[in-house]
Amino acid sequence: MDGEFLSVISNVGFPIALSIYLLVRIEGKLQCLSDSINELSKALLTFNK
C-alpha cells in the first residue's frame, strides 16, 4: 500500500509541481510581452494619424 501511494504521489505530484513552476516563470514574460504589444499598438496608431 505504501509503495502504491508513493508511486501515485510521484507520478501525479511531479507533473503538477513542474507545471506550476513553469507557469509562474512564464507569467512575467507574458506580461512583458503583452505590455510591449500594447506599446506597439499605440505607436502604430499615432504613426498612422
PDB file with one MODEL, atoms N, CA, C and O in Angstrom:
MODEL        1
ATOM      1  N   MET A   1       0.827  -1.198   0.000  1.00  0.00           N
ATOM      2  CA  MET A   1       0.000   0.000   0.000  1.00  0.00           C
ATOM      3  C   MET A   1       0.868   1.258   0.000  1.00  0.00           C
ATOM      4  O   MET A   1       0.590   2.205  -0.735  1.00  0.00           O
ATOM      5  N   ASP A   2       1.914   1.268   0.820  1.00  0.00           N
ATOM      6  CA  ASP A   2       2.781   2.441   0.868  1.00  0.00           C
ATOM      7  C   ASP A   2       3.503   2.648  -0.459  1.00  0.00           C
ATOM      8  O   ASP A   2       3.686   3.781  -0.903  1.00  0.00           O
ATOM      9  N   GLY A   3       3.908   1.565  -1.081  1.00  0.00           N
ATOM     10  CA  GLY A   3       4.585   1.661  -2.367  1.00  0.00           C
ATOM     11  C   GLY A   3       3.685   2.228  -3.439  1.00  0.00           C
ATOM     12  O   GLY A   3       4.119   3.046  -4.251  1.00  0.00           O
ATOM     13  N   GLU A   4       2.432   1.802  -3.450  1.00  0.00           N
ATOM     14  CA  GLU A   4       1.470   2.330  -4.428  1.00  0.00           C
ATOM     15  C   GLU A   4       1.219   3.812  -4.194  1.00  0.00           C
ATOM     16  O   GLU A   4       1.170   4.607  -5.132  1.00  0.00           O
ATOM     17  N   PHE A   5       1.062   4.163  -2.933  1.00  0.00           N
ATOM     18  CA  PHE A   5       0.786   5.562  -2.584  1.00  0.00           C
ATOM     19  C   PHE A   5       1.948   6.459  -3.014  1.00  0.00           C
ATOM     20  O   PHE A   5       1.724   7.521  -3.595  1.00  0.00           O
ATOM     21  N   LEU A   6       3.165   6.049  -2.739  1.00  0.00           N
ATOM     22  CA  LEU A   6       4.329   6.834  -3.142  1.00  0.00           C
ATOM     23  C   LEU A   6       4.451   6.905  -4.660  1.00  0.00           C
ATOM     24  O   LEU A   6       4.855   7.931  -5.206  1.00  0.00           O
ATOM     25  N   SER A   7       4.108   5.833  -5.328  1.00  0.00           N
ATOM     26  CA  SER A   7       4.156   5.819  -6.785  1.00  0.00           C
ATOM     27  C   SER A   7       3.143   6.802  -7.369  1.00  0.00           C
ATOM     28  O   SER A   7       3.455   7.538  -8.305  1.00  0.00           O
ATOM     29  N   VAL A   8       1.940   6.811  -6.819  1.00  0.00           N
ATOM     30  CA  VAL A   8       0.905   7.735  -7.296  1.00  0.00           C
ATOM     31  C   VAL A   8       1.322   9.173  -7.027  1.00  0.00           C
ATOM     32  O   VAL A   8       1.166  10.038  -7.889  1.00  0.00           O
ATOM     33  N   ILE A   9       1.852   9.432  -5.838  1.00  0.00           N
ATOM     34  CA  ILE A   9       2.292  10.788  -5.499  1.00  0.00           C
ATOM     35  C   ILE A   9       3.401  11.243  -6.450  1.00  0.00           C
ATOM     36  O   ILE A   9       3.386  12.377  -6.928  1.00  0.00           O
ATOM     37  N   SER A  10       4.349  10.369  -6.719  1.00  0.00           N
ATOM     38  CA  SER A  10       5.448  10.769  -7.604  1.00  0.00           C
ATOM     39  C   SER A  10       4.979  10.922  -9.046  1.00  0.00           C
ATOM     40  O   SER A  10       5.479  11.788  -9.764  1.00  0.00           O
ATOM     41  N   ASN A  11       4.039  10.109  -9.478  1.00  0.00           N
ATOM     42  CA  ASN A  11       3.546  10.195 -10.858  1.00  0.00           C
ATOM     43  C   ASN A  11       2.632  11.389 -11.081  1.00  0.00           C
ATOM     44  O   ASN A  11       2.584  11.932 -12.185  1.00  0.00           O
ATOM     45  N   VAL A  12       1.914  11.802 -10.059  1.00  0.00           N
ATOM     46  CA  VAL A  12       0.982  12.921 -10.191  1.00  0.00           C
ATOM     47  C   VAL A  12       1.602  14.214  -9.672  1.00  0.00           C
ATOM     48  O   VAL A  12       1.435  15.274 -10.275  1.00  0.00           O
ATOM     49  N   GLY A  13       2.307  14.127  -8.568  1.00  0.00           N
ATOM     50  CA  GLY A  13       2.853  15.323  -7.927  1.00  0.00           C
ATOM     51  C   GLY A  13       3.918  16.016  -8.748  1.00  0.00           C
ATOM     52  O   GLY A  13       3.944  17.244  -8.820  1.00  0.00           O
ATOM     53  N   PHE A  14       4.791  15.251  -9.364  1.00  0.00           N
ATOM     54  CA  PHE A  14       5.871  15.862 -10.141  1.00  0.00           C
ATOM     55  C   PHE A  14       5.345  16.678 -11.320  1.00  0.00           C
ATOM     56  O   PHE A  14       5.773  17.820 -11.491  1.00  0.00           O
ATOM     57  N   PRO A  15       4.434  16.145 -12.143  1.00  0.00           N
ATOM     58  CA  PRO A  15       3.914  16.974 -13.247  1.00  0.00           C
ATOM     59  C   PRO A  15       3.180  18.224 -12.757  1.00  0.00           C
ATOM     60  O   PRO A  15       3.259  19.279 -13.386  1.00  0.00           O
ATOM     61  N   ILE A  16       2.473  18.106 -11.644  1.00  0.00           N
ATOM     62  CA  ILE A  16       1.775  19.273 -11.100  1.00  0.00           C
ATOM     63  C   ILE A  16       2.782  20.321 -10.650  1.00  0.00           C
ATOM     64  O   ILE A  16       2.637  21.502 -10.968  1.00  0.00           O
ATOM     65  N   ALA A  17       3.798  19.896  -9.915  1.00  0.00           N
ATOM     66  CA  ALA A  17       4.815  20.832  -9.435  1.00  0.00           C
ATOM     67  C   ALA A  17       5.558  21.478 -10.603  1.00  0.00           C
ATOM     68  O   ALA A  17       5.824  22.680 -10.577  1.00  0.00           O
ATOM     69  N   LEU A  18       5.887  20.709 -11.600  1.00  0.00           N
ATOM     70  CA  LEU A  18       6.583  21.240 -12.772  1.00  0.00           C
ATOM     71  C   LEU A  18       5.709  22.245 -13.521  1.00  0.00           C
ATOM     72  O   LEU A  18       6.198  23.288 -13.955  1.00  0.00           O
ATOM     73  N   SER A  19       4.434  21.939 -13.672  1.00  0.00           N
ATOM     74  CA  SER A  19       3.513  22.847 -14.362  1.00  0.00           C
ATOM     75  C   SER A  19       3.383  24.167 -13.619  1.00  0.00           C
ATOM     76  O   SER A  19       3.401  25.234 -14.231  1.00  0.00           O
ATOM     77  N   ILE A  20       3.252  24.095 -12.308  1.00  0.00           N
ATOM     78  CA  ILE A  20       3.139  25.320 -11.512  1.00  0.00           C
ATOM     79  C   ILE A  20       4.411  26.149 -11.634  1.00  0.00           C
ATOM     80  O   ILE A  20       4.348  27.366 -11.805  1.00  0.00           O
ATOM     81  N   TYR A  21       5.551  25.500 -11.547  1.00  0.00           N
ATOM     82  CA  TYR A  21       6.831  26.208 -11.669  1.00  0.00           C
ATOM     83  C   TYR A  21       6.935  26.913 -13.020  1.00  0.00           C
ATOM     84  O   TYR A  21       7.314  28.082 -13.084  1.00  0.00           O
ATOM     85  N   LEU A  22       6.603  26.214 -14.085  1.00  0.00           N
ATOM     86  CA  LEU A  22       6.710  26.808 -15.418  1.00  0.00           C
ATOM     87  C   LEU A  22       5.714  27.945 -15.616  1.00  0.00           C
ATOM     88  O   LEU A  22       6.045  28.956 -16.236  1.00  0.00           O
ATOM     89  N   LEU A  23       4.501  27.791 -15.097  1.00  0.00           N
ATOM     90  CA  LEU A  23       3.510  28.859 -15.230  1.00  0.00           C
ATOM     91  C   LEU A  23       3.942  30.113 -14.491  1.00  0.00           C
ATOM     92  O   LEU A  23       3.744  31.224 -14.984  1.00  0.00           O
ATOM     93  N   VAL A  24       4.525  29.950 -13.323  1.00  0.00           N
ATOM     94  CA  VAL A  24       4.991  31.105 -12.562  1.00  0.00           C
ATOM     95  C   VAL A  24       6.140  31.794 -13.293  1.00  0.00           C
ATOM     96  O   VAL A  24       6.206  33.023 -13.333  1.00  0.00           O
ATOM     97  N   ARG A  25       7.034  31.012 -13.865  1.00  0.00           N
ATOM     98  CA  ARG A  25       8.171  31.587 -14.590  1.00  0.00           C
ATOM     99  C   ARG A  25       7.719  32.313 -15.853  1.00  0.00           C
ATOM    100  O   ARG A  25       8.243  33.380 -16.176  1.00  0.00           O
ATOM    101  N   ILE A  26       6.764  31.751 -16.560  1.00  0.00           N
ATOM    102  CA  ILE A  26       6.332  32.315 -17.841  1.00  0.00           C
ATOM    103  C   ILE A  26       5.414  33.520 -17.643  1.00  0.00           C
ATOM    104  O   ILE A  26       5.305  34.363 -18.534  1.00  0.00           O
ATOM    105  N   GLU A  27       4.757  33.613 -16.493  1.00  0.00           N
ATOM    106  CA  GLU A  27       3.790  34.686 -16.263  1.00  0.00           C
ATOM    107  C   GLU A  27       4.421  36.069 -16.447  1.00  0.00           C
ATOM    108  O   GLU A  27       3.842  36.931 -17.108  1.00  0.00           O
ATOM    109  N   GLY A  28       5.584  36.280 -15.877  1.00  0.00           N
ATOM    110  CA  GLY A  28       6.254  37.574 -16.005  1.00  0.00           C
ATOM    111  C   GLY A  28       6.623  37.888 -17.438  1.00  0.00           C
ATOM    112  O   GLY A  28       6.497  39.029 -17.881  1.00  0.00           O
ATOM    113  N   LYS A  29       7.075  36.891 -18.156  1.00  0.00           N
ATOM    114  CA  LYS A  29       7.463  37.100 -19.550  1.00  0.00           C
ATOM    115  C   LYS A  29       6.241  37.403 -20.412  1.00  0.00           C
ATOM    116  O   LYS A  29       6.319  38.216 -21.333  1.00  0.00           O
ATOM    117  N   LEU A  30       5.120  36.758 -20.122  1.00  0.00           N
ATOM    118  CA  LEU A  30       3.899  37.028 -20.879  1.00  0.00           C
ATOM    119  C   LEU A  30       3.394  38.437 -20.605  1.00  0.00           C
ATOM    120  O   LEU A  30       2.894  39.102 -21.513  1.00  0.00           O
ATOM    121  N   GLN A  31       3.519  38.900 -19.363  1.00  0.00           N
ATOM    122  CA  GLN A  31       3.097  40.256 -19.019  1.00  0.00           C
ATOM    123  C   GLN A  31       3.954  41.278 -19.760  1.00  0.00           C
ATOM    124  O   GLN A  31       3.442  42.272 -20.276  1.00  0.00           O
ATOM    125  N   CYS A  32       5.237  41.029 -19.807  1.00  0.00           N
ATOM    126  CA  CYS A  32       6.154  41.925 -20.528  1.00  0.00           C
ATOM    127  C   CYS A  32       5.818  41.945 -22.018  1.00  0.00           C
ATOM    128  O   CYS A  32       5.815  43.008 -22.639  1.00  0.00           O
ATOM    129  N   LEU A  33       5.540  40.798 -22.583  1.00  0.00           N
ATOM    130  CA  LEU A  33       5.174  40.710 -23.994  1.00  0.00           C
ATOM    131  C   LEU A  33       3.869  41.451 -24.265  1.00  0.00           C
ATOM    132  O   LEU A  33       3.747  42.146 -25.273  1.00  0.00           O
ATOM    133  N   SER A  34       2.906  41.306 -23.378  1.00  0.00           N
ATOM    134  CA  SER A  34       1.629  41.997 -23.525  1.00  0.00           C
ATOM    135  C   SER A  34       1.818  43.510 -23.469  1.00  0.00           C
ATOM    136  O   SER A  34       1.212  44.242 -24.251  1.00  0.00           O
ATOM    137  N   ASP A  35       2.656  43.980 -22.548  1.00  0.00           N
ATOM    138  CA  ASP A  35       2.931  45.415 -22.456  1.00  0.00           C
ATOM    139  C   ASP A  35       3.599  45.925 -23.729  1.00  0.00           C
ATOM    140  O   ASP A  35       3.270  47.007 -24.215  1.00  0.00           O
ATOM    141  N   SER A  36       4.525  45.159 -24.260  1.00  0.00           N
ATOM    142  CA  SER A  36       5.219  45.561 -25.488  1.00  0.00           C
ATOM    143  C   SER A  36       4.254  45.632 -26.668  1.00  0.00           C
ATOM    144  O   SER A  36       4.346  46.543 -27.491  1.00  0.00           O
ATOM    145  N   ILE A  37       3.342  44.690 -26.754  1.00  0.00           N
ATOM    146  CA  ILE A  37       2.352  44.696 -27.837  1.00  0.00           C
ATOM    147  C   ILE A  37       1.440  45.906 -27.713  1.00  0.00           C
ATOM    148  O   ILE A  37       1.096  46.528 -28.718  1.00  0.00           O
ATOM    149  N   ASN A  38       1.045  46.247 -26.493  1.00  0.00           N
ATOM    150  CA  ASN A  38       0.209  47.432 -26.293  1.00  0.00           C
ATOM    151  C   ASN A  38       0.949  48.706 -26.684  1.00  0.00           C
ATOM    152  O   ASN A  38       0.364  49.592 -27.306  1.00  0.00           O
ATOM    153  N   GLU A  39       2.222  48.809 -26.328  1.00  0.00           N
ATOM    154  CA  GLU A  39       3.017  49.979 -26.716  1.00  0.00           C
ATOM    155  C   GLU A  39       3.153  50.070 -28.233  1.00  0.00           C
ATOM    156  O   GLU A  39       3.061  51.157 -28.803  1.00  0.00           O
ATOM    157  N   LEU A  40       3.368  48.947 -28.875  1.00  0.00           N
ATOM    158  CA  LEU A  40       3.480  48.926 -30.334  1.00  0.00           C
ATOM    159  C   LEU A  40       2.171  49.357 -30.979  1.00  0.00           C
ATOM    160  O   LEU A  40       2.171  50.095 -31.965  1.00  0.00           O
ATOM    161  N   SER A  41       1.067  48.900 -30.429  1.00  0.00           N
ATOM    162  CA  SER A  41      -0.242  49.277 -30.960  1.00  0.00           C
ATOM    163  C   SER A  41      -0.450  50.783 -30.852  1.00  0.00           C
ATOM    164  O   SER A  41      -0.931  51.414 -31.793  1.00  0.00           O
ATOM    165  N   LYS A  42      -0.089  51.357 -29.712  1.00  0.00           N
ATOM    166  CA  LYS A  42      -0.229  52.807 -29.534  1.00  0.00           C
ATOM    167  C   LYS A  42       0.685  53.561 -30.495  1.00  0.00           C
ATOM    168  O   LYS A  42       0.293  54.586 -31.054  1.00  0.00           O
ATOM    169  N   ALA A  43       1.891  53.060 -30.685  1.00  0.00           N
ATOM    170  CA  ALA A  43       2.831  53.716 -31.600  1.00  0.00           C
ATOM    171  C   ALA A  43       2.312  53.669 -33.030  1.00  0.00           C
ATOM    172  O   ALA A  43       2.441  54.646 -33.767  1.00  0.00           O
ATOM    173  N   LEU A  44       1.732  52.559 -33.426  1.00  0.00           N
ATOM    174  CA  LEU A  44       1.187  52.451 -34.780  1.00  0.00           C
ATOM    175  C   LEU A  44      -0.006  53.377 -34.973  1.00  0.00           C
ATOM    176  O   LEU A  44      -0.179  53.949 -36.049  1.00  0.00           O
ATOM    177  N   LEU A  45      -0.826  53.526 -33.943  1.00  0.00           N
ATOM    178  CA  LEU A  45      -1.968  54.428 -34.052  1.00  0.00           C
ATOM    179  C   LEU A  45      -1.512  55.875 -34.209  1.00  0.00           C
ATOM    180  O   LEU A  45      -2.091  56.619 -35.000  1.00  0.00           O
ATOM    181  N   THR A  46      -0.491  56.282 -33.471  1.00  0.00           N
ATOM    182  CA  THR A  46      -0.010  57.663 -33.601  1.00  0.00           C
ATOM    183  C   THR A  46       0.738  57.854 -34.921  1.00  0.00           C
ATOM    184  O   THR A  46       0.738  58.955 -35.473  1.00  0.00           O
ATOM    185  N   PHE A  47       1.364  56.817 -35.425  1.00  0.00           N
ATOM    186  CA  PHE A  47       2.092  56.897 -36.692  1.00  0.00           C
ATOM    187  C   PHE A  47       1.135  57.061 -37.868  1.00  0.00           C
ATOM    188  O   PHE A  47       1.454  57.749 -38.837  1.00  0.00           O
ATOM    189  N   ASN A  48      -0.037  56.431 -37.788  1.00  0.00           N
ATOM    190  CA  ASN A  48      -1.000  56.464 -38.890  1.00  0.00           C
ATOM    191  C   ASN A  48      -1.804  57.751 -38.946  1.00  0.00           C
ATOM    192  O   ASN A  48      -2.507  57.982 -39.930  1.00  0.00           O
ATOM    193  N   LYS A  49      -1.728  58.592 -37.932  1.00  0.00           N
ATOM    194  CA  LYS A  49      -2.533  59.824 -37.925  1.00  0.00           C
ATOM    195  C   LYS A  49      -1.963  60.890 -38.793  1.00  0.00           C
ATOM    196  O   LYS A  49      -2.530  61.979 -38.886  1.00  0.00           O
TER     197      LYS A  49
ENDMDL
END
